[in-house]
Amino acid sequence: MTDRITRLVLYAEAGIGHLWRLDREPAPHLWVGALEGSAYATVARPGRAQRPDPGPAHGPARPR
């Protein structure tokens, strides 16, 4: 079982909208994906003249 594939499927099923993944082979690089339908599409590969959009921030609500 490949974590790289299995994790993408599980995250997509859970509806996680954005995913950042650090791949170590063939050389270390960051991959950024956005959920489109039931699969992730490449949004950016940082370090190639563009900065990725991290998507919406998720965190605790701030008190009013």
C-alpha positions as CSV (number, residue, x, y, z in Angstrom):
1,M,0.0,0.0,0.0
2,T,1.4,3.4,-1.0
3,D,0.8,6.2,1.5
4,R,1.2,8.7,-1.3
5,I,-1.9,7.3,-3.1
6,T,-3.9,6.0,-0.1
7,R,-3.7,9.3,1.8
8,L,-4.9,11.3,-1.2
9,V,-8.0,9.1,-1.6
10,L,-8.8,9.3,2.2
11,Y,-8.3,13.0,2.3
12,A,-10.5,13.5,-0.8
13,E,-13.2,11.3,0.7
14,A,-13.1,13.5,3.9
15,G,-13.5,16.6,1.8
16,I,-10.1,18.2,2.6
17,G,-10.0,21.0,0.1
18,H,-6.2,21.7,0.0
19,L,-3.2,19.5,0.4
20,W,0.5,20.2,0.6
21,R,2.9,17.3,0.2
22,L,6.7,17.2,0.5
23,D,8.0,14.6,-2.0
24,R,11.6,13.4,-1.3
25,E,12.2,11.6,-4.6
26,P,13.7,12.0,-7.1
27,A,14.7,15.3,-5.4
28,P,12.9,17.1,-2.5
29,H,10.1,19.3,-3.8
30,L,6.7,20.6,-2.5
31,W,3.5,19.7,-4.3
32,V,0.3,21.7,-3.6
33,G,-3.1,20.3,-4.6
34,A,-6.7,21.5,-4.5
35,L,-9.7,19.1,-4.4
36,E,-11.6,19.2,-7.7
37,G,-14.5,16.8,-7.6
38,S,-13.1,13.6,-6.1
39,A,-9.4,14.1,-6.9
40,Y,-6.7,16.6,-6.3
41,A,-5.4,18.8,-9.1
42,T,-1.9,20.4,-9.0
43,V,-2.2,24.0,-7.9
44,A,1.5,24.8,-7.7
45,R,5.0,23.5,-7.3
46,P,6.7,26.1,-5.2
47,G,10.2,27.1,-6.2
48,R,9.2,27.4,-9.8
49,A,8.6,31.2,-9.9
50,Q,5.3,31.2,-8.0
51,R,4.0,31.1,-4.5
52,P,1.1,28.7,-3.8
53,D,-2.3,29.8,-2.4
54,P,-2.5,27.9,0.9
55,G,-6.3,27.9,0.7
56,P,-8.6,29.0,3.5
57,A,-7.2,29.1,7.0
58,H,-8.7,26.7,9.5
59,G,-8.3,27.4,13.2
60,P,-10.1,28.1,16.4
61,A,-12.8,30.9,16.2
62,R,-11.7,34.1,17.8
63,P,-13.9,35.4,20.7
64,R,-15.8,38.5,20.0
